[in-house]
Amino acid sequence: MALSKAVTLDDVSFPFSSSSSSISSESGLSSEVIQAYENIGFVCLNGFLREEETQTLLQRAKTLERDHHRREKTENTSKKTVFTTGEKKQASSCSDEYFLNSASNVSYFYEEEEEEGEETLNKIGHALHDLDPAFGAFSRSEKMKRFLEQLGLVKPTPVQSMIIFKNARCGGEVVPHQDDTFLRTGPEKSTIGVWVALEKCTIENGCLRALPRSHLNGTRKRMFVNHDAEVRKVQFSNDGDGEEVEYNIEEFVPLTVDAGTLVFLHGENVHWSLANTSDKNRMAYSVHYVDSGKDSCVWLNDNWLQRPETFPFKCL
């Protein structure tokens, strides 16, 4: 399914993809883009970042990766935290204190599989939007604030950010999931995911795939942590009917996009990506926002991601 064409759902046509001519730093998002987001649950903005802006973030990510590996060699670090997806594996790997403390840090997580005996990074997270100047400037820009307000957030507040590596031949699959499973306000849900391609995304290198209108079916699961327990442990609960959902890959739209493309994802949209089986890397940056401007949107105290009072979340 080509992203440049409109897709008809329920006799109403909405474009999955909009060119940079549909957006303006002065006027904001077009009504067409907002309608697509509300009705389909995601929308792509081609050319959101200029080439030099994309390269700034890409090179900054590579610098963080390189400096981390140098520190490892110098300090002879042996412990490495692996990040995996899927409920059973995630409940185990995310219960690690290094992961649970990453809300306030720039932390490094490895792939489960190695490439030719060399350990590779899966992602860097989760406070880049507050601790790294380059990613902070992007995440807290006036344009981002204006666009998120147009999508319904009264006070857009970034809570989690990460560089996703998806390295050639070893970037692992990310199973179908909803961002509201992991990041939740209540009683009203408000999560919006922002995903930016820093390198060209293709079928072969594991492009993002999104399921149209899946945000209309509610959230299936919730990940939570009892932070008062002696040993903190990630757990999952069923929000839906308890039945496991079998997804058909053919129903997902593959977002085969160029570097610099931005995707807005509704918090209840189901999306995933297959493993990278190609010789091309597929790096991306993702940041998640919630609303801190409504009494009905309270950051839940059993979310896995928590910060100390000395380092609170800060709205745009």
C-alpha positions in Angstrom: 0.0 0.0 0.0 1.7 3.2 -1.2 1.9 6.0 1.4 1.6 8.6 -1.3 -2.0 7.5 -2.0 -5.2 8.1 0.0 -6.7 5.0 1.7 -10.4 4.7 2.0 -11.9 3.4 5.3 -15.6 3.4 6.0 -16.3 5.3 2.8 -14.2 8.3 3.9 -10.7 8.9 2.4 -7.8 10.0 4.6 -4.1 10.3 3.5 -1.7 8.3 5.6 1.1 10.6 4.4 1.4 14.3 4.0 4.2 16.3 2.4 5.9 19.2 4.1 3.6 21.5 2.1 0.8 20.4 4.4 2.5 21.8 7.4 4.0 25.2 8.3 6.0 26.5 11.2 3.7 29.5 11.1 0.2 27.9 10.6 0.8 24.5 12.1 -0.8 21.3 11.1 -3.4 21.3 8.3 -7.0 20.1 9.0 -6.3 17.2 6.7 -3.4 16.0 8.9 -5.4 16.4 12.1 -8.4 14.5 10.6 -6.1 11.7 9.5 -4.6 11.4 13.0 -8.0 11.4 14.7 -9.7 8.9 12.3 -6.8 6.5 11.4 -4.7 6.8 14.6 -1.4 7.8 12.9 -0.1 10.2 10.3 3.3 10.7 8.5 4.8 14.1 7.8 7.3 13.8 5.1 10.2 16.3 5.2 9.4 17.4 8.7 13.1 17.7 9.4 15.5 19.3 6.9 18.5 17.2 5.9 20.9 19.2 8.1 18.5 18.8 11.1 18.3 15.0 10.5 22.0 14.7 10.2 22.5 16.7 13.5 20.4 14.2 15.4 21.9 11.2 13.6 25.4 12.2 14.2 24.6 13.0 17.9 23.2 9.5 18.3 26.4 8.0 16.8 28.5 10.1 19.1 26.6 8.9 22.1 27.0 5.3 20.9 30.7 5.7 20.3 31.4 7.4 23.6 29.6 4.7 25.4 31.6 1.9 23.8 34.8 3.8 24.7 33.8 4.1 28.3 33.0 0.4 28.4 36.5 -0.5 27.2 38.1 1.9 29.6 36.1 0.8 32.6 36.1 -2.8 31.5 32.3 -3.0 32.1 30.9 -6.6 32.1 27.3 -6.0 33.0 25.1 -5.1 30.1 21.3 -4.7 30.2 19.4 -6.4 27.3 16.1 -4.9 26.1 13.5 -7.3 24.7 9.8 -7.0 23.7 7.0 -9.5 24.3 5.2 -9.7 27.7 7.2 -12.6 29.3 10.6 -11.4 28.2 9.8 -7.8 29.0 8.5 -8.5 32.4 11.9 -10.0 33.2 14.3 -7.6 31.4 12.4 -4.5 32.5 12.4 -5.4 36.2 16.1 -4.7 36.2 16.9 -1.7 38.4 19.0 -0.2 35.6 16.0 -0.1 33.4 13.6 1.2 36.1 16.0 4.0 36.9 16.4 5.1 33.3 13.6 7.6 33.5 16.1 10.1 34.9 19.1 9.1 32.9 20.6 8.5 29.5 20.9 4.7 29.7 22.1 2.1 27.2 20.4 -1.2 26.3 21.7 -4.0 24.2 20.2 -6.3 21.6 19.4 -9.9 22.6 21.1 -11.2 19.5 24.7 -10.3 18.6 26.1 -9.5 15.2 29.2 -11.7 14.4 30.0 -12.0 18.1 29.9 -8.2 18.7 27.4 -6.8 21.1 25.2 -4.0 19.7 22.9 -1.4 21.1 19.2 -1.8 20.9 18.4 1.7 22.2 19.4 4.6 24.3 16.9 6.1 26.7 14.8 7.5 28.4 15.5 11.1 29.4 17.3 12.4 26.3 14.6 15.1 25.9 15.8 16.6 29.2 19.5 15.7 29.4 20.8 15.9 25.8 21.0 19.3 24.1 20.4 18.1 20.6 17.5 15.8 21.3 16.1 18.2 23.9 16.0 21.1 21.3 14.0 18.9 18.9 11.7 17.5 21.6 11.0 20.9 23.2 10.7 23.0 20.0 7.9 25.5 19.7 6.8 23.8 16.5 6.4 20.5 18.4 4.4 22.2 21.1 2.1 23.9 18.7 1.5 20.6 16.7 0.8 18.6 19.9 -1.7 21.2 21.1 -3.5 21.0 17.8 -3.7 17.2 18.3 -5.5 17.8 21.7 -2.9 18.1 24.4 -3.4 21.2 26.7 0.0 21.0 28.2 2.2 18.6 26.2 4.7 17.0 28.5 7.5 14.7 27.3 8.0 11.8 29.6 10.1 9.3 27.7 12.6 9.5 24.8 14.9 7.0 23.1 17.2 6.4 20.2 16.2 3.2 18.5 19.1 1.6 16.6 17.7 -1.3 14.6 21.2 -2.2 13.4 21.8 -4.1 10.2 21.4 -7.9 10.4 20.7 -7.8 14.1 18.1 -5.2 14.9 15.4 -7.3 16.6 11.7 -7.4 16.1 9.5 -5.1 18.2 6.2 -7.0 18.7 2.8 -5.4 18.1 2.1 -3.0 21.0 0.3 0.2 22.1 2.2 3.0 23.8 -0.7 3.4 26.4 0.3 -0.1 27.7 3.5 1.4 29.1 2.8 5.1 29.7 -0.6 6.0 31.2 -2.4 9.0 32.5 -5.8 8.5 34.2 -8.6 8.4 34.2 -8.3 9.9 30.8 -5.6 8.5 28.5 -3.5 11.1 26.7 -0.3 9.6 25.3 0.9 10.7 21.9 4.0 9.0 20.3 6.4 11.0 18.1 8.6 8.8 15.9 11.3 10.3 13.6 13.2 8.4 10.9 16.9 9.3 11.1 17.7 6.9 8.3 15.7 5.6 5.3 13.2 3.0 6.3 12.4 0.0 4.1 10.6 -3.3 4.3 14.0 -5.1 4.4 15.5 -3.0 7.3 12.4 -3.3 9.5 10.3 -0.2 8.9 7.6 0.8 11.4 4.2 -0.7 10.7 0.9 0.8 12.0 -2.6 -0.7 12.1 -5.2 1.8 10.9 -8.1 2.6 13.3 -6.8 0.2 15.9 -6.9 3.1 18.4 -10.7 2.9 18.4 -10.6 -0.5 20.1 -9.1 0.5 23.5 -5.9 -0.6 25.1 -5.4 -4.4 25.5 -2.8 -4.5 28.3 -1.2 -2.4 31.0 2.4 -2.7 32.3 2.7 -1.6 35.9 5.1 -1.7 38.9 4.5 -1.6 42.6 7.3 0.9 43.5 6.7 0.4 47.2 7.6 -3.3 47.1 10.9 -4.5 48.5 11.8 -5.8 45.1 10.3 -3.9 42.2 8.9 -6.1 39.5 7.2 -5.3 36.1 3.8 -6.9 35.7 1.0 -6.9 33.1 -2.7 -6.7 33.5 -5.5 -7.1 30.9 -7.5 -4.0 30.1 -9.6 -5.8 27.5 -11.4 -9.1 27.5 -8.3 -11.1 28.4 -8.2 -12.7 25.0 -4.8 -12.7 23.1 -5.0 -10.9 19.8 -3.5 -12.6 16.7 -2.5 -9.8 14.3 -2.2 -10.2 10.5 0.8 -8.5 9.1 -1.0 -7.7 5.9 -3.4 -5.4 7.8 -0.6 -3.1 8.9 0.6 -0.2 6.8 4.4 -0.4 6.3 5.8 3.1 6.8 8.5 3.0 4.1 9.7 6.6 4.6 12.8 8.7 4.0 15.0 10.1 6.7 13.5 13.2 8.2 9.9 11.9 8.2 7.9 12.3 11.4 5.1 10.0 12.5 2.5 11.0 15.1 1.0 7.8 16.8 -2.1 7.8 18.9 -1.4 6.2 22.3 -3.8 3.3 21.5 -2.6 2.7 17.9 -1.1 -0.8 17.5 2.3 -0.7 15.8 5.3 -3.0 15.4 8.4 -3.6 13.3 10.1 -6.7 12.0 13.7 -7.6 12.5 16.3 -5.8 10.3 17.5 -8.5 7.9 19.3 -6.1 5.5 22.8 -4.6 5.4 21.3 -1.1 6.1 20.9 0.4 9.5 17.5 1.9 10.4 18.0 4.4 13.2 15.0 6.4 14.6 14.3 8.8 17.5 11.1 8.4 19.5 9.6 10.7 22.2 6.3 10.2 24.1 4.1 13.0 25.4 1.2 13.1 27.8 -1.1 15.9 28.9 -0.4 17.6 32.2 -2.9 20.3 31.7 -6.1 18.5 32.7 -7.3 17.2 36.1 -8.4 14.1 34.3 -4.9 13.3 33.1 -2.9 12.3 36.1 0.4 10.5 35.7 -0.2 7.1 37.5 2.0 6.2 40.4 2.3 2.6 39.3 3.6 3.4 35.8 7.0 1.8 35.4 8.5 5.2 34.5 8.9 7.4 37.6 11.1 10.4 38.5 12.2 11.7 41.8 10.7 15.0 43.1 14.1 16.6 42.4 13.7 15.9 38.7 10.1 16.3 37.8 8.5 16.1 34.3 8.4 19.5 32.7 5.8 20.6 30.1 6.7 22.3 26.9 
